[in-house]
Amino acid sequence: MAFRGVLRPEADIARRVREVVGQDVFISSTFDPHGNEDDTFSEICDMAFREIFPPLRHALAGQRARECWSRYSRKFQTNA
């Protein structure tokens, strides 16, 4: 994603979402192979997934992200 005057649009969106939902809510995102996530984005979000052409497979990308979160949260809860 690219916008004039916005150096890191993905990180900017993630930062705004984080401000709304707070630190206790997990944030994840899916990117196609040309995704522009960087360290700034990674510091804000909890997980990022790379999918082959997610605009046409958004339901599958969301399902995979949800399954990963489910496995992660079960592991986190048993280790707490």
C-alpha positions in Angstrom: 0.0 0.0 0.0 1.3 3.4 -0.8 0.1 7.0 -0.1 1.7 10.3 -0.7 3.0 11.8 2.6 2.6 8.5 4.5 5.9 6.7 5.0 4.4 3.5 6.5 0.7 3.2 5.8 0.3 -0.3 7.2 2.0 0.7 10.5 0.0 3.8 10.7 -3.3 1.9 10.4 -2.0 -0.7 12.9 -1.1 2.1 15.3 -4.5 3.7 15.1 -6.2 0.3 15.6 -4.0 -0.3 18.7 -4.9 3.1 20.1 -8.6 2.1 19.9 -8.5 -1.5 21.1 -5.6 -1.2 23.6 -2.8 -3.6 24.5 -5.0 -6.5 25.7 -6.4 -7.2 22.2 -4.3 -9.2 19.7 -3.9 -7.7 16.3 -2.9 -9.7 13.2 -2.8 -9.0 9.5 -2.4 -10.8 6.3 -0.1 -9.7 3.5 0.5 -10.9 -0.1 4.1 -11.8 -1.0 4.7 -8.1 -1.8 3.5 -6.9 1.6 5.3 -3.9 3.0 5.3 -4.8 6.7 8.4 -3.7 8.5 9.9 -3.4 12.0 7.5 -0.6 12.9 4.5 -2.7 11.9 5.9 -5.7 13.8 6.3 -3.7 17.0 2.6 -2.7 16.9 0.9 -5.9 15.8 1.1 -9.3 17.4 1.2 -11.5 14.3 1.5 -11.1 10.5 0.7 -13.7 7.9 1.9 -14.0 4.4 -0.7 -15.4 1.9 -0.6 -15.9 -1.8 -2.9 -13.3 -3.2 -5.2 -12.7 -0.1 -7.6 -10.4 -1.9 -9.1 -13.4 -3.7 -8.6 -15.8 -0.8 -9.5 -13.5 2.1 -11.8 -16.0 3.7 -9.1 -18.6 3.7 -6.5 -16.1 5.0 -8.8 -15.1 7.8 -9.5 -18.7 8.7 -5.8 -19.5 8.9 -5.1 -16.5 11.0 -8.0 -17.4 13.3 -6.7 -21.0 13.7 -3.2 -19.8 14.4 -4.6 -17.5 17.1 -6.6 -20.3 18.6 -3.6 -22.5 18.9 -1.5 -19.7 20.3 -4.1 -18.7 22.9 -4.6 -22.2 24.1 -0.8 -22.6 24.5 -0.6 -19.2 26.3 -3.5 -20.1 28.6 -2.0 -23.4 29.7 1.4 -21.7 30.3 -0.1 -18.9 32.5 
